[in-house]
């Protein structure tokens, strides 16, 4: 029997996970990286969640959502962990929905297989690619993320890059340098998201963020980053 996709959850309606579109979000379980600030650590293990619907049930439900939803977003975890993801996207596309993806690019080869079905990608940039291991705890993670970003930029799929930032993991200078590199690579839309403690399983990151007294990032840093992109947004911890 063919193995079923590992579903971690389903949000049936969202207006914020695919810019400008009404979408549902399918959370796929499994992630090879162990970012301390992850707000979905319960989705790191690759296993079907008991409370989540099966994929065939989701497909049946999606047939009733045509004309009501615009898009289906695959998130995680790291959705590219799922070997059946290209096939899943093909099935969704056949129903007439746009397809979005939230990903850190951990599996560039699978991303390439998904590109023909993708309409929009929210791409998670951890830091400068040379510094990825500090955040992901996985050697070589920066190289595969860099390869994935190059694929996306070459594909012309609508792309928004975003970075979750924490004063213990990023410096002001590093954030400016990262923005400059992304802009030079061709990134047009960029979002900085302040660390938020909800869901975080690392007490040290929570406490250090609370103890950090100076504003982070500084206004001058945000202004320098904004100059690099056609579209830039900073989402504070209060707004997140």
Secondary structure, 3 states (H helix, E strand, C coil): CCCCCCEEEEEEEECCCCCCCCEEEEEECCCCCCCCCCCCHHHCCCCCCCCCCCHHHHHHHHHCCECCECEEEEECCCHHHCCCHHHHHHHHHHCCCEEEEEECCCCHHHHHHHHHHCCEEEEECCCCHHHHHHHHCCCCHHHHHHHHHHHHHHHCCEEEEEEEECCCCCCHHHHHHHHHHHHHHCCCEEEEEECCCCCCCCHHHHHHHHHCCCCCCCHHHHHHHHCCCCEEEEECCCCC
